[in-house]
Amino acid sequence: MKKYIRLVISILILILILASQRLLQFVDLSDYLSAKVLNTIQKGLIIACGTVIIIQIVRIIKTNILKRYDISIENNLKSRKLHTQINLLEKVVVFVVVFIGIGLVLMTIESIREIGIGIFASAGVAGIIIGLSAQKIVGTLLAGIQLAITQPFRVDDAVLVENEWGWIEEINLTYVVVRIWDKRRLVLPTTYFLDHPFQNWTRTSADILGTVFIYTDYTISFDALRDELTSLLNNSVLWDKKVNVLQVTDSKETTVEIRILVSAKDSPTAWDLRVYIREKMIEFIQKNYPDSLPRTRIVLENKKLSTGDFSK
């Protein structure tokens, strides 16, 4: 609603400026402003209002398109893809419109008209100069455009970055905001994602595997553990009923390593499922196989002493 109000206000201001041009023809303001200066101000205001109107129209179109694609639902891969593309495309269009608007305003002022003409006529030379003097800025902008085209991640993708896992909350031309699982925000430049590896847990689908490691004594019954794991998963709404595996992955001097592999619909659910399975499996071992908990053995040999040894 705010965008519509801003658009209406901008159009009304533009109409007032255009109407004032007609009215000022009948008013003599030569004592205060010359006709040339007044004409320059009017042209500048018209261009500024036109720029604002175009930006508001672009944002309204974006909002109306994105209304049809809800990213709050579970199967939202297509919606997240469109949200990412359209949001970045909007930012690029707004940047270009503002850039052109500034150039047109400068061209209306005679004293600095060459600057405005230079913005358009010398775009190649300006690009080289800007590229040499502001490589990081230009590189960051180009990285943002590249992310919009290639889409290594999308809005609301689950990622692991800088040893922190969270969700892509906001994608801009120069930076990306990652919402960490504990509600912190990690802000990274767009160039980071082109220069450093990162994990995207929902690149093609949201489902993910989770692992749980348990260490027990050699006397544990693996079949009993498998039966208990299956029972726990069947009674849990967190499991997506795809992966249910219990394997002995290592054996050491005092313990065996048991790896449990389970699946869930997304990374937060997988985390909750892992915590739940770990807790319940430990409780099962405590109640049913207490002697199979990890332990250290000491063997004491009792040698019989002869009566001759006591006499000594």
C-alpha positions in Angstrom: 0.0 0.0 0.0 2.9 2.4 0.8 4.3 1.9 -2.7 1.0 2.9 -4.3 0.8 6.0 -2.0 4.3 7.0 -3.0 3.5 6.5 -6.7 0.4 8.6 -6.4 2.2 11.4 -4.6 5.0 11.3 -7.2 2.5 11.6 -10.0 0.7 14.5 -8.3 4.0 16.3 -7.8 4.9 15.8 -11.4 1.5 17.2 -12.5 2.0 20.2 -10.2 5.4 20.9 -11.7 4.1 20.6 -15.3 1.1 22.9 -14.4 3.5 25.4 -12.7 5.3 25.7 -16.1 2.1 27.1 -17.6 1.3 29.3 -14.6 4.8 30.8 -14.4 4.5 32.1 -18.0 2.1 34.7 -16.6 4.2 35.6 -13.6 7.3 37.7 -13.7 10.1 36.3 -11.5 13.0 38.0 -13.3 13.8 39.9 -10.1 14.4 36.6 -8.2 15.4 34.0 -10.8 16.3 34.2 -14.4 14.2 32.3 -16.9 17.2 30.0 -17.7 17.7 29.0 -14.0 14.0 28.5 -13.5 13.8 26.3 -16.6 16.7 24.3 -15.4 15.2 23.7 -11.9 11.9 22.6 -13.5 13.6 20.2 -15.9 15.6 18.8 -13.0 12.4 18.3 -10.9 10.6 16.6 -13.8 13.5 14.2 -14.3 13.7 13.4 -10.6 9.9 12.8 -10.3 10.0 10.7 -13.5 12.9 8.6 -12.0 10.9 8.1 -8.7 7.8 7.1 -10.7 9.7 4.5 -12.7 11.3 3.0 -9.6 7.9 2.8 -7.9 6.3 1.1 -10.9 9.2 -1.4 -11.0 8.7 -2.2 -7.3 4.9 -2.5 -7.7 5.4 -4.9 -10.6 7.9 -6.9 -8.5 5.5 -7.1 -5.5 2.5 -8.2 -7.7 4.6 -10.9 -9.3 6.0 -12.3 -6.0 2.6 -12.4 -4.4 1.8 -15.4 -6.6 4.9 -17.3 -5.3 4.9 -18.1 -1.6 8.2 -19.1 0.0 6.7 -20.0 3.4 5.4 -23.3 2.1 7.5 -26.5 2.2 8.0 -27.2 -1.5 9.1 -23.8 -2.4 12.1 -24.4 -4.7 10.5 -22.6 -7.7 9.3 -19.7 -5.5 12.7 -19.2 -3.9 14.3 -19.2 -7.4 11.9 -16.5 -8.7 12.2 -14.4 -5.5 16.0 -14.4 -5.9 16.0 -13.5 -9.6 13.3 -10.8 -9.4 14.7 -9.2 -6.3 18.2 -8.9 -7.8 16.8 -7.8 -11.2 14.8 -5.1 -9.4 18.0 -3.8 -7.8 19.8 -3.8 -11.1 17.0 -1.9 -12.8 16.8 0.7 -10.0 20.5 1.2 -10.2 20.4 1.8 -13.9 17.4 4.1 -13.7 19.0 6.2 -10.9 22.3 6.3 -12.9 20.5 7.5 -16.0 18.4 10.0 -14.0 21.5 11.6 -12.5 23.1 11.9 -15.9 20.0 13.6 -17.4 19.8 16.0 -14.4 23.4 16.9 -14.9 22.8 17.5 -18.7 20.1 20.1 -17.9 22.7 22.3 -16.1 24.8 24.1 -18.6 27.8 24.7 -16.4 28.3 20.9 -15.8 26.5 19.6 -18.9 29.8 18.0 -20.1 29.7 15.8 -17.0 26.2 14.5 -17.9 27.2 14.0 -21.5 30.3 12.2 -20.4 28.3 9.7 -18.4 26.6 8.5 -21.5 29.2 9.3 -24.3 32.2 8.1 -22.4 30.8 5.0 -20.8 33.7 2.9 -22.0 36.4 5.2 -20.7 34.5 5.7 -17.5 34.2 2.0 -17.1 38.0 1.6 -17.4 38.7 4.4 -14.9 36.1 3.1 -12.4 37.5 -0.4 -12.9 41.0 0.8 -12.0 40.2 3.1 -9.2 37.4 1.1 -7.6 38.0 -2.5 -8.5 36.4 -3.8 -5.3 33.2 -1.9 -5.8 32.8 -2.9 -9.4 33.9 -6.4 -8.7 31.3 -6.7 -5.9 28.5 -5.3 -8.2 29.5 -7.7 -11.0 29.6 -10.6 -8.5 26.0 -9.7 -7.4 24.9 -9.8 -11.0 26.7 -13.1 -11.5 25.0 -14.6 -8.5 21.6 -13.5 -9.9 22.4 -15.3 -13.2 24.1 -18.5 -12.0 22.1 -18.8 -8.7 24.5 -21.0 -6.6 21.9 -20.3 -3.8 18.5 -18.7 -3.5 16.5 -16.9 -0.8 15.8 -19.2 2.1 18.4 -21.8 1.1 20.1 -23.6 4.0 23.8 -23.0 3.8 27.0 -23.7 5.8 29.3 -20.7 5.6 32.3 -19.8 7.8 31.5 -22.9 10.0 28.0 -21.4 10.7 24.8 -22.9 9.3 21.7 -20.9 8.6 19.4 -19.6 5.8 19.9 -17.1 3.1 17.8 -14.2 4.2 18.7 -11.4 1.8 20.6 -11.1 -1.4 21.8 -7.7 -2.6 24.1 -6.6 -5.4 27.0 -6.0 -2.9 26.3 -8.2 0.1 24.4 -11.3 1.2 22.8 -11.7 4.7 22.7 -15.2 6.2 20.4 -15.8 9.2 22.2 -18.1 11.6 20.3 -20.8 13.4 20.6 -18.8 16.7 19.1 -15.6 15.1 22.4 -13.9 14.5 23.0 -12.3 11.1 26.2 -13.1 9.1 26.8 -10.4 6.4 29.2 -11.3 3.6 30.2 -9.5 0.4 28.9 -11.1 -2.8 32.5 -11.7 -3.9 33.0 -14.1 -0.9 30.7 -16.7 -2.5 32.7 -16.6 -5.8 36.1 -16.9 -4.0 35.4 -19.4 -1.2 33.7 -22.8 -1.1 30.4 -23.1 0.9 27.8 -25.8 1.4 24.2 -25.4 0.1 22.0 -28.0 1.8 18.9 -27.1 -0.3 20.4 -26.6 -3.8 18.1 -29.0 -5.5 15.9 -30.3 -2.6 15.5 -29.6 1.1 15.8 -33.2 2.4 19.0 -34.1 4.2 20.7 -36.9 6.0 21.7 -36.7 9.6 24.3 -38.8 11.5 24.5 -39.9 15.1 27.6 -41.6 16.6 27.4 -43.8 19.7 30.2 -45.6 21.5 29.6 -48.8 23.4 31.3 -51.9 24.7 31.9 -55.0 22.5 29.1 -56.9 24.3 26.2 -54.8 22.9 23.6 -56.4 20.7 23.5 -54.6 17.3 20.3 -56.3 16.2 18.5 -55.0 19.4 19.8 -51.5 18.6 18.5 -51.7 15.0 15.1 -52.8 16.2 15.0 -49.9 18.7 16.1 -47.4 16.1 13.3 -48.5 13.7 10.7 -48.3 16.5 11.8 -44.8 17.4 11.8 -43.6 13.8 8.4 -45.1 13.1 6.9 -43.2 16.1 8.6 -39.9 15.3 7.0 -37.2 13.0 10.5 -35.9 12.4 11.5 -38.8 10.2 10.6 -38.7 6.5 10.6 -42.5 6.2 13.5 -42.7 3.7 16.8 -43.6 5.4 17.2 -45.8 8.5 20.7 -47.3 8.9 22.7 -48.5 11.8 26.3 -49.6 11.2 29.5 -50.4 13.1 32.0 -48.0 11.5 35.0 -48.5 13.8 36.4 -50.6 16.5 38.9 -49.5 19.1 40.7 -51.0 22.1 37.9 -50.4 24.5 34.8 -49.4 22.4 33.0 -49.9 19.1 31.8 -46.9 17.1 28.2 -47.2 15.9 26.9 -44.8 13.2 23.2 -44.1 12.9 22.1 -42.6 9.6 18.6 -41.0 9.3 16.8 -38.6 7.0 14.5 -35.6 7.4 12.7 -33.2 5.2 15.0 -30.2 6.0 18.1 -29.3 8.0 16.3 -28.0 11.2 14.2 -31.1 11.3 17.3 -33.3 10.8 19.0 -31.6 13.7 16.0 -32.2 16.0 15.8 -35.8 14.8 19.5 -36.4 15.5 19.2 -35.0 19.0 16.1 -37.1 19.7 17.6 -40.4 18.4 20.8 -39.9 20.4 19.0 -39.3 23.6 16.6 -42.2 23.2 19.3 -44.7 22.1 21.4 -43.8 25.1 18.4 -44.3 27.4 17.8 -47.7 25.8 21.3 -48.8 26.4 21.2 -47.6 30.0 18.0 -49.5 30.8 18.6 -52.7 28.8 22.3 -53.1 28.4 24.0 -51.2 31.3 26.9 -53.6 31.1 27.6 -52.6 27.5 28.3 -49.0 28.3 31.9 -48.0 27.5 34.2 -49.3 30.2 37.9 -49.8 30.9 38.9 -53.3 32.0 41.5 -54.2 34.5 42.4 -57.9 35.0 43.8 -58.9 38.4 45.4 -62.4 38.5 45.2 -64.1 41.9 48.2 -66.3 42.2 48.1 -69.0 45.0 51.0 -68.6 47.5 52.6 -71.7 48.9 52.9 -72.2 52.7 56.6 -71.7 52.4 55.9 -68.2 51.2 54.0 -67.3 54.4 56.8 -68.6 56.6 59.2 -66.2 55.0 
